[in-house]
Amino acid sequence: MQVNKVKIITVLITFSVAICALIILATPPKLPLSSSNNKALVVNILKAKPQEFTPSYQAYGRIETPNILTLFAQVEGEILFLNNNFEVGSRVNRSETIYHIDDEDYKNQLQARLGELKVAEANLKLELGEQRFSKSEYKRVRPKKDSPNLKLQESLMLRKPQLEIAKANILIATSNLELAKKNLERCKFQSKENYVVLEKSAYQGDFVKKGDKIGTFAQLSELRVSLSIPHDVASVLSIGQRVKV
């Protein structure tokens, strides 16, 4: 009798729990209606079009110019003139004189060499006159063919050594004259291009010797860029590809 009561109570409790669960499931909570009057957003849909994209990278390097001009004094003397723009960072234009060394001694040397050449030319003319006379004398007293040292006698009688000396003096005098002209030209330097001054090593009034450094200049019309590029960037580059630096 006691067992039956327990079973009846258990069944009633189970039944009550099932009824409560059904009631909860049948009546879920409802969200309160929003009182907002916001309108729906208007969205414009655009058709996507392919566009070009240029990637950019950061790389460190240096900019150099392959056109470097280093001036050395080619003659010795006092610097009488330096270009006003011959200062570090300034620009020297084409056809401008950069420096001028005292050229009085070199002008005198040029005149002396010119006089030596005239003397050598006069001596050659005199020797040519002697040659005509010696040929006539040679025909008059021709040495015997069986004479010892025949060639030497002919050479001396025809004044061949004197003629060679006269011709050699002409060559020496001409060479010395050309050297004197070049030394006079080397007293000043005119710029053949537009340059920027990188270094100034001499000043007006200085006495320079041959080989002394005067200055260093750079031409910026052409530049060379040296960059250290990472491997992942270098792998997408190719020879002949155009890039902007």
BELGI-V232805 format. One record per backbone hydrogen bond with DSSP energy under -0.5 kcal/mol. NH is the residue of the N-H (numbers start at 0). CO is the residue of the C=O. E is the energy in kcal/mol with one decimal. If there is no record, write none. Layout:
{{NH/CO/E} {NH/CO/E}}
//
This chain:
{{4/0/-1.5} {5/1/-1.5} {6/2/-2.0} {7/3/-2.4} {8/4/-2.3} {9/5/-2.3} {10/6/-2.4} {11/7/-2.0} {12/8/-2.4} {13/9/-2.3} {14/10/-2.4} {15/11/-2.3} {16/12/-2.3} {17/13/-2.1} {18/14/-2.2} {19/15/-2.1} {20/16/-2.2} {21/17/-2.2} {22/18/-2.1} {23/19/-2.3} {24/20/-2.4} {25/21/-2.0} {26/22/-1.1} {42/40/-0.6} {43/41/-0.5} {44/42/-0.5} {45/43/-0.6} {47/45/-0.5} {54/52/-0.7} {58/56/-0.5} {59/227/-0.6} {61/225/-2.3} {63/61/-0.5} {63/223/-3.6} {67/65/-1.0} {68/216/-2.8} {69/67/-0.5} {70/68/-0.5} {70/214/-2.8} {72/211/-3.1} {76/207/-2.3} {78/205/-2.9} {79/77/-0.8} {79/99/-2.2} {80/99/-1.6} {82/97/-2.6} {85/82/-1.9} {86/84/-2.6} {88/196/-2.9} {89/86/-2.5} {91/194/-2.8} {92/90/-0.5} {94/190/-3.6} {95/92/-1.5} {97/188/-3.0} {98/188/-0.8} {99/80/-2.0} {100/186/-4.0} {101/77/-2.9} {106/102/-2.0} {107/103/-2.0} {108/104/-2.2} {109/105/-1.8} {110/106/-2.0} {111/107/-2.3} {112/108/-2.7} {113/109/-2.1} {114/110/-2.1} {115/111/-2.2} {116/112/-2.0} {117/113/-1.8} {118/114/-2.3} {119/115/-2.4} {120/116/-2.4} {121/117/-2.3} {122/118/-2.5} {123/119/-1.9} {124/120/-2.0} {125/121/-2.3} {126/122/-2.4} {127/123/-2.3} {128/124/-1.8} {129/125/-2.2} {130/126/-2.2} {131/127/-1.6} {132/128/-1.7} {133/129/-2.8} {134/130/-2.0} {135/131/-1.7} {136/132/-2.1} {137/133/-2.2} {138/134/-2.1} {139/135/-1.4} {140/136/-2.7} {141/138/-0.6} {146/143/-1.6} {149/146/-0.6} {152/148/-2.2} {153/149/-2.5} {154/150/-2.4} {155/151/-2.3} {156/152/-2.7} {157/153/-2.3} {158/155/-0.9} {159/154/-2.4} {162/158/-1.8} {163/159/-2.2} {164/160/-2.4} {165/161/-2.2} {166/162/-2.3} {167/163/-2.5} {168/164/-2.5} {169/165/-1.4} {170/166/-1.9} {171/167/-2.7} {172/168/-2.6} {173/169/-2.5} {174/170/-2.5} {175/171/-2.6} {176/172/-2.0} {177/173/-2.2} {178/174/-2.2} {179/175/-2.1} {180/176/-2.1} {181/177/-2.3} {182/178/-2.5} {183/179/-1.9} {184/180/-2.2} {185/181/-2.4} {186/183/-0.9} {187/184/-1.3} {188/98/-1.7} {190/95/-2.9} {194/91/-2.9} {194/192/-0.5} {195/217/-2.7} {196/89/-2.7} {197/215/-2.7} {198/215/-1.8} {200/213/-2.7} {201/213/-1.0} {204/78/-2.4} {205/202/-2.2} {207/76/-2.6} {207/205/-0.6} {210/72/-3.6} {211/208/-2.4} {213/70/-3.1} {214/70/-1.2} {215/198/-2.1} {216/68/-3.4} {217/195/-2.3} {218/66/-2.4} {219/217/-0.6} {223/63/-4.3} {225/61/-3.0} {225/223/-0.5} {226/224/-0.6} {227/59/-1.9} {228/226/-0.8} {233/229/-2.7} {234/230/-2.0} {235/232/-1.3} {236/233/-1.2} {240/237/-1.8}}
//
